[in-house]
């Protein structure tokens, strides 16, 4: 799927770039398409990431992208949106998946405009920003620098769902170990 990437006023079209060989940590959560879920998103990210200025930037970007999904896509009309946080060590990628809209996100650099400053904020806090998808659904993502300066890196959170899947895989592997030799 083609992606459009932009930062500091330049736009490049191409495939979504990989930040690193693979993510060190990854979290995803789906939210109902209701405005009250923005505060649930803030609480989730506050609990997920260690306290530092970088966390504030990640939360701000995630909230702006999620708010856009609610206001300008089918997500806010009875749909849902998903937020993905991928940590690569020095970069945290925030991705928001929506239910689609006829048009993609727009940057409006008119300080007197009532709308459009959210994407300007996202670009200011991010090293790279991109979008891929179409009217059926989009992923809008932003890479935010994670500067350690005494702040801890995000740690894996015990997830009972993931643990249950791993436990079940282990049981199945033991049960059928001789079948796929």
Secondary structure, 3 states (H helix, E strand, C coil): CEEEEEECCEEEEEECCCCCCCCCEEEEEEEECCCCHHHHHHHHHHHHCCCCHHHHHHHHHHHHHHHHHHHHCHHHCCCEEEEEEEECCCEEEEEEECCCCCCCCCCCCCCCCCCCHHHHHHHHHCCEEEEEEECCEEEEEEEEECCCCCCCCCCCCCCHHHHHHHHHHHHHHHHCCCCCC
